[in-house]
């Protein structure tokens, strides 16, 4: 007997009939879906409206030229062209306060020169057109500086002048604006303009972030494999971690990983990690890089998404971060410091031979179990990616049998009757394992086979309960060698 879905057993008219059953040909492989979340300033897309992002510059049109989210979209798409990418924007919180900082110019020019201001790592040259007959005062220099800053359309801030003070104001409100680094004379060829001095007061005062719960509310039942958020205050991170934990639930099955980044000293990052413990949460330690944290989060997430699609649990070591600037020379973390950060649950980068940041190791913030005992079972982010693959591929494998009947082992039926039994469930589990083994995700077939359990439920006769214990192939991260030399 052969089971049909479309062709009935009661056809009287002569003819040749053939139906297609694609269930055995489906790979179950789905395109990686990524989501970016951050602030808008203006643009064509309304707040909390998911927008598909295709090109690098689409986000600026959707969310504003100076927006956090526009910059995140550009940096993600720069390194990842293939993932499906959506973005959800927030307006300022009604009680939000924008961060501000100042460049204070003093004196009067005595020669022509260029003031080199830096905002969020971007160099902004301010030409001072001195002549002996018309020296440039501090107030006039400040006006020139404001014009130069505001002429840069994709800076995350604007400027205004009062006397010799140039006030820089973040383009949105909330504490994330405090992360914008102000500096001067960063390059070796930068120098003060003769007769003028510039002092810098760091960005501060940003407060009251947008409520990320409003963004979470529009996720719906879409699975986002990778989420990067630019709102990195502790309360926002905690809400995003709670959201992703709930989506990993066995009945929800919308697993993914959430990326945040943070700038700061080793102590600042260690302190931040102490309050985090999420197996699907990644907190990137940007150190003292002048690049804002939201750029780190977006570009790091883009690289990991690309790696996940290419090879789920392969190491990410060496993947480039082209828009993430290195910290000032001498302030980069040492290997020992990075090792401590990794133990605390902070993902780390290192500098390549050209002094450019590349991914070193991605760990999750998960360090202890519910009992507060140290637990390294899910510290490696690639393990979490392999867990997500396990669920998605397992579901796709058995979805092929959705129109099967369920019988006990030994039930005799004609060939072609679609019948599943506990023994056939186990046989397919072994075939699933072999497919994962060929992909380089699973290992130790004999152990998997010995531990495999598939039993028909004693109460619900339509259900099989299975137990699998997959062993994930690990990354080759360290080789430790003793050179016992001979003379």
Buried (B, 14 or more C-beta within 10 A) or exposed (E): EEEEEEEEEEEEEEEEEEEEEEEEEEEBEEEBBBBBBBBBBEBEBEBBEBBEBEEBBBBBBBBBBBBBBBBBBBBBBBBBEEBBBBBBBBBBBEEBBBBBBBBBBBBBBBEEBBBBBBBBBBBBEBEBEBEEEEBBBBBBBBBBBBEBBBEBEBBBBBBBBEEBBBBBBBBBBBBBBBBBBBBBBBEEEBEBBBBBBBEBBEBEBBBBBBBBEBBBEEBEEEBBBBBBBBBBBEEBBBBBBBBBBEBBEEEEBBBBBBBBBBBBBBEBBBEBBEEBBBBBBBBBBBBBBBBBBBBBBBBBBBBBBBBBBEEBBBBBBEBBBEBBBBBEEEEBBEEEBBEBBBBBBBBBBBBEEEEBBBBBBBBBBBBEEEEEEEBEEBBBBBBBBBBBBBEBBBEBBBEBBEEBBBBEEEEEEEEEBBBBBBEBBBEBBEEBBEBBBEBEBBBBBEEBEEEBEBEBEEEEEEEBEBEBEBBBBEBEEEEEEEEEEEE
